[in-house]
Amino acid sequence: MNKEIVINLNELDKYLQKINLVFPTENVLNQKIDIESVLNYYRNSSVVYSFIHSYKGSYHLALNYDGIFNKQGFFAQLNEIIELINLSNVKNVLELGCGKGFNSVFLAKKLPQIEFSGIDISEKNLKIAKSKSNRIQNLYLTYGDFQKLDFEDSSFDLIFDVEAICHGSDARQVLSEVFRVLKKGGQFVVYDGFRQNGFESLPDNLVEAAVIVEKSMSVNSFEEIDSWLEMAGHVGFKVKLKKDLSQYVKPNLAKLQLLARKYFEFPFLAKLFVRIFRKYTMLNCIAVLLLPFTMYNKAHCYYKIILEK
């Protein structure tokens, strides 16, 4: 098998057919995504994330600015957040969707003078996160939905998201809640996936692949980047930074696609795995198989955004 990443749209139909032989794509496209879907996705993809996708409990893509995949890339977003905190008068920080605590635990250890909080809707992940943080005095982790934040107005100097708010069902509500609990002059730092502008005008097979990726990751649909920024402006935010980091997650995507291609190369064995493992584990494989197609061909993008209240 060719070990190079496959991104040519002429090859896309072949891979869509491979997926359809194992897990009918119509079932994926017709999925109704709700909170329970998101919980099931993370609950049943835990093995994939732990041993294949990420590193030490992280749930996000590595940023490799030198173009070569290495595990230090999983800390790139966090090191940039540290730089931002050190340049600002930040005392209180909130993470949206803290998962197993990878991000908040790392930051709280690095910056003991800062008070960190993290919320998540998964009690299972929170239990793991709390076990990692039980001796960290400046970190508070609790159950919470970022669409209805259980914090007072103007509680935080900085709020950040690393690939979490894409799962929300109401993007404007998320932005409104973040705006409410941020202090005047506070910043909302986002590392997340979006649709590129002009998404609907893309070739049909690319749009189909993009929707399959989103549904496979328990996302109803990524927001189109400029539409989301316009929404943030209506809420009251000022855009301080909009930076396309898509090329820097591509080394991680290439590694993941190669593994997924091996899985779909043998439909009989793949169908057997579907019977053995839960469907959300298989959906994760579908997403990483198709993401390089959608990212390289400008259906999806990965952005760093800083909004200021």
NORKA-V235132 format. One record per residue. N is the residue number from 1. RES is the residue in one small letter. SS is DSSP state (h for helix, s for strand, l for the rest). OMEGA is omega in whole degrees, 0 to 359 (999 if undefined). D_FIRST is the distance of its C-alpha to the first C-alpha in whole Angstrom. Layout:
n = <N | N>
res = <RES | RES>
ss = <SS | SS>
omega = <OMEGA | OMEGA>
d_first = <D_FIRST | D_FIRST>
//
This chain:
n = <1 | 2 | 3 | 4 | 5 | 6 | 7 | 8 | 9 | 10 | 11 | 12 | 13 | 14 | 15 | 16 | 17 | 18 | 19 | 20 | 21 | 22 | 23 | 24 | 25 | 26 | 27 | 28 | 29 | 30 | 31 | 32 | 33 | 34 | 35 | 36 | 37 | 38 | 39 | 40 | 41 | 42 | 43 | 44 | 45 | 46 | 47 | 48 | 49 | 50 | 51 | 52 | 53 | 54 | 55 | 56 | 57 | 58 | 59 | 60 | 61 | 62 | 63 | 64 | 65 | 66 | 67 | 68 | 69 | 70 | 71 | 72 | 73 | 74 | 75 | 76 | 77 | 78 | 79 | 80 | 81 | 82 | 83 | 84 | 85 | 86 | 87 | 88 | 89 | 90 | 91 | 92 | 93 | 94 | 95 | 96 | 97 | 98 | 99 | 100 | 101 | 102 | 103 | 104 | 105 | 106 | 107 | 108 | 109 | 110 | 111 | 112 | 113 | 114 | 115 | 116 | 117 | 118 | 119 | 120 | 121 | 122 | 123 | 124 | 125 | 126 | 127 | 128 | 129 | 130 | 131 | 132 | 133 | 134 | 135 | 136 | 137 | 138 | 139 | 140 | 141 | 142 | 143 | 144 | 145 | 146 | 147 | 148 | 149 | 150 | 151 | 152 | 153 | 154 | 155 | 156 | 157 | 158 | 159 | 160 | 161 | 162 | 163 | 164 | 165 | 166 | 167 | 168 | 169 | 170 | 171 | 172 | 173 | 174 | 175 | 176 | 177 | 178 | 179 | 180 | 181 | 182 | 183 | 184 | 185 | 186 | 187 | 188 | 189 | 190 | 191 | 192 | 193 | 194 | 195 | 196 | 197 | 198 | 199 | 200 | 201 | 202 | 203 | 204 | 205 | 206 | 207 | 208 | 209 | 210 | 211 | 212 | 213 | 214 | 215 | 216 | 217 | 218 | 219 | 220 | 221 | 222 | 223 | 224 | 225 | 226 | 227 | 228 | 229 | 230 | 231 | 232 | 233 | 234 | 235 | 236 | 237 | 238 | 239 | 240 | 241 | 242 | 243 | 244 | 245 | 246 | 247 | 248 | 249 | 250 | 251 | 252 | 253 | 254 | 255 | 256 | 257 | 258 | 259 | 260 | 261 | 262 | 263 | 264 | 265 | 266 | 267 | 268 | 269 | 270 | 271 | 272 | 273 | 274 | 275 | 276 | 277 | 278 | 279 | 280 | 281 | 282 | 283 | 284 | 285 | 286 | 287 | 288 | 289 | 290 | 291 | 292 | 293 | 294 | 295 | 296 | 297 | 298 | 299 | 300 | 301 | 302 | 303 | 304 | 305 | 306 | 307 | 308 | 309>
res = <m | n | k | e | i | v | i | n | l | n | e | l | d | k | y | l | q | k | i | n | l | v | f | p | t | e | n | v | l | n | q | k | i | d | i | e | s | v | l | n | y | y | r | n | s | s | v | v | y | s | f | i | h | s | y | k | g | s | y | h | l | a | l | n | y | d | g | i | f | n | k | q | g | f | f | a | q | l | n | e | i | i | e | l | i | n | l | s | n | v | k | n | v | l | e | l | g | c | g | k | g | f | n | s | v | f | l | a | k | k | l | p | q | i | e | f | s | g | i | d | i | s | e | k | n | l | k | i | a | k | s | k | s | n | r | i | q | n | l | y | l | t | y | g | d | f | q | k | l | d | f | e | d | s | s | f | d | l | i | f | d | v | e | a | i | c | h | g | s | d | a | r | q | v | l | s | e | v | f | r | v | l | k | k | g | g | q | f | v | v | y | d | g | f | r | q | n | g | f | e | s | l | p | d | n | l | v | e | a | a | v | i | v | e | k | s | m | s | v | n | s | f | e | e | i | d | s | w | l | e | m | a | g | h | v | g | f | k | v | k | l | k | k | d | l | s | q | y | v | k | p | n | l | a | k | l | q | l | l | a | r | k | y | f | e | f | p | f | l | a | k | l | f | v | r | i | f | r | k | y | t | m | l | n | c | i | a | v | l | l | l | p | f | t | m | y | n | k | a | h | c | y | y | k | i | i | l | e | k>
ss = <l | l | l | l | l | l | l | l | h | h | h | h | h | h | h | h | h | h | h | h | h | h | l | l | h | h | h | h | h | l | l | l | l | l | h | h | h | h | h | h | h | h | h | h | l | h | h | h | h | h | h | h | h | l | l | l | l | l | l | l | l | l | l | l | l | l | l | l | l | l | h | h | h | h | h | h | h | h | h | h | h | h | h | h | h | h | h | l | l | l | l | s | s | s | s | s | l | l | l | l | l | h | h | h | h | h | h | h | h | h | l | l | l | l | s | s | s | s | s | s | l | l | h | h | h | h | h | h | h | h | h | h | h | l | l | l | l | l | s | s | s | s | s | l | s | l | l | s | l | l | l | l | l | l | l | s | s | s | s | s | s | s | l | l | h | h | h | l | l | l | h | h | h | h | h | h | h | h | h | h | h | s | s | s | s | s | s | s | s | s | s | s | s | s | s | l | l | l | h | h | h | l | l | h | h | h | h | h | h | h | h | h | h | h | h | h | l | l | l | l | l | l | l | s | h | h | h | h | h | h | h | h | h | h | h | l | l | s | s | s | s | s | s | s | l | h | h | h | h | h | h | h | h | h | h | h | h | h | h | h | h | h | h | h | l | l | h | h | h | h | h | h | h | h | h | h | l | l | h | h | h | h | h | h | h | h | h | h | h | h | h | h | h | h | h | h | l | l | l | s | s | s | s | s | s | s | s | s | l>
omega = <177 | 183 | 178 | 177 | 181 | 183 | 183 | 182 | 177 | 179 | 188 | 181 | 179 | 181 | 175 | 177 | 178 | 179 | 184 | 178 | 184 | 186 | 186 | 184 | 178 | 178 | 179 | 184 | 183 | 181 | 172 | 184 | 175 | 182 | 181 | 177 | 180 | 178 | 180 | 179 | 182 | 179 | 187 | 174 | 185 | 181 | 180 | 180 | 185 | 189 | 185 | 194 | 191 | 192 | 174 | 176 | 177 | 180 | 184 | 178 | 176 | 172 | 180 | 186 | 178 | 177 | 181 | 183 | 167 | 188 | 176 | 178 | 178 | 178 | 186 | 179 | 184 | 178 | 177 | 177 | 176 | 179 | 180 | 179 | 182 | 180 | 185 | 177 | 185 | 178 | 184 | 184 | 177 | 172 | 175 | 180 | 187 | 178 | 181 | 173 | 184 | 185 | 186 | 178 | 179 | 183 | 182 | 178 | 182 | 185 | 185 | 180 | 182 | 176 | 181 | 172 | 177 | 178 | 176 | 179 | 180 | 178 | 180 | 179 | 179 | 178 | 178 | 180 | 181 | 178 | 178 | 190 | 188 | 177 | 180 | 188 | 185 | 180 | 179 | 181 | 183 | 175 | 178 | 178 | 184 | 174 | 177 | 187 | 182 | 179 | 178 | 174 | 174 | 183 | 190 | 175 | 183 | 175 | 179 | 179 | 172 | 175 | 180 | 188 | 175 | 181 | 181 | 180 | 183 | 185 | 180 | 179 | 177 | 180 | 180 | 180 | 177 | 179 | 183 | 187 | 174 | 173 | 175 | 183 | 179 | 185 | 175 | 183 | 186 | 167 | 187 | 179 | 179 | 167 | 175 | 175 | 181 | 184 | 186 | 181 | 181 | 178 | 186 | 183 | 178 | 176 | 178 | 179 | 180 | 179 | 177 | 177 | 183 | 181 | 179 | 179 | 181 | 173 | 178 | 171 | 172 | 174 | 172 | 194 | 184 | 176 | 179 | 178 | 176 | 177 | 179 | 178 | 179 | 178 | 180 | 182 | 168 | 179 | 179 | 181 | 173 | 186 | 179 | 181 | 187 | 183 | 185 | 173 | 183 | 176 | 178 | 179 | 180 | 179 | 182 | 181 | 180 | 179 | 180 | 179 | 177 | 181 | 184 | 180 | 183 | 186 | 182 | 179 | 179 | 178 | 178 | 178 | 178 | 180 | 184 | 184 | 178 | 188 | 183 | 175 | 179 | 180 | 177 | 178 | 178 | 182 | 184 | 174 | 187 | 183 | 178 | 176 | 186 | 180 | 182 | 182 | 169 | 167 | 179 | 178 | 180 | 188 | 163 | 182 | 173 | 176 | 180 | 178 | 999>
d_first = <0 | 4 | 6 | 9 | 11 | 11 | 15 | 16 | 18 | 17 | 14 | 16 | 18 | 15 | 14 | 18 | 18 | 15 | 17 | 20 | 19 | 19 | 22 | 24 | 24 | 28 | 29 | 27 | 29 | 32 | 32 | 35 | 35 | 38 | 38 | 37 | 34 | 33 | 35 | 33 | 29 | 30 | 32 | 29 | 26 | 28 | 25 | 22 | 24 | 26 | 23 | 20 | 21 | 24 | 26 | 30 | 30 | 29 | 28 | 27 | 25 | 25 | 26 | 25 | 27 | 26 | 23 | 21 | 20 | 23 | 25 | 28 | 27 | 28 | 31 | 31 | 33 | 36 | 37 | 37 | 39 | 41 | 42 | 43 | 45 | 47 | 48 | 50 | 52 | 50 | 52 | 50 | 46 | 45 | 41 | 40 | 37 | 38 | 35 | 35 | 37 | 34 | 36 | 40 | 40 | 38 | 41 | 44 | 43 | 43 | 46 | 49 | 51 | 49 | 50 | 46 | 46 | 43 | 42 | 40 | 40 | 38 | 41 | 38 | 37 | 40 | 41 | 38 | 39 | 43 | 42 | 41 | 43 | 46 | 48 | 47 | 50 | 49 | 47 | 48 | 45 | 46 | 45 | 45 | 43 | 43 | 44 | 48 | 48 | 51 | 52 | 55 | 55 | 55 | 53 | 50 | 50 | 46 | 44 | 40 | 37 | 33 | 31 | 34 | 36 | 33 | 34 | 38 | 39 | 42 | 41 | 44 | 46 | 43 | 44 | 48 | 48 | 46 | 49 | 52 | 51 | 50 | 53 | 55 | 53 | 50 | 46 | 43 | 40 | 37 | 33 | 31 | 29 | 31 | 30 | 31 | 34 | 34 | 31 | 33 | 33 | 29 | 27 | 27 | 23 | 23 | 26 | 25 | 22 | 24 | 27 | 24 | 23 | 27 | 28 | 25 | 26 | 30 | 31 | 33 | 32 | 32 | 35 | 35 | 35 | 39 | 40 | 40 | 41 | 44 | 44 | 45 | 47 | 49 | 49 | 51 | 48 | 48 | 44 | 44 | 41 | 38 | 35 | 31 | 29 | 26 | 24 | 25 | 23 | 20 | 18 | 19 | 17 | 14 | 14 | 15 | 12 | 9 | 11 | 12 | 9 | 8 | 12 | 12 | 9 | 12 | 15 | 18 | 17 | 17 | 20 | 22 | 21 | 23 | 26 | 26 | 25 | 27 | 26 | 26 | 23 | 21 | 22 | 21 | 18 | 18 | 20 | 17 | 15 | 17 | 19 | 17 | 18 | 21 | 22 | 21 | 22 | 25 | 26 | 26 | 27 | 28 | 32 | 34 | 38 | 41 | 44 | 48 | 50>
//
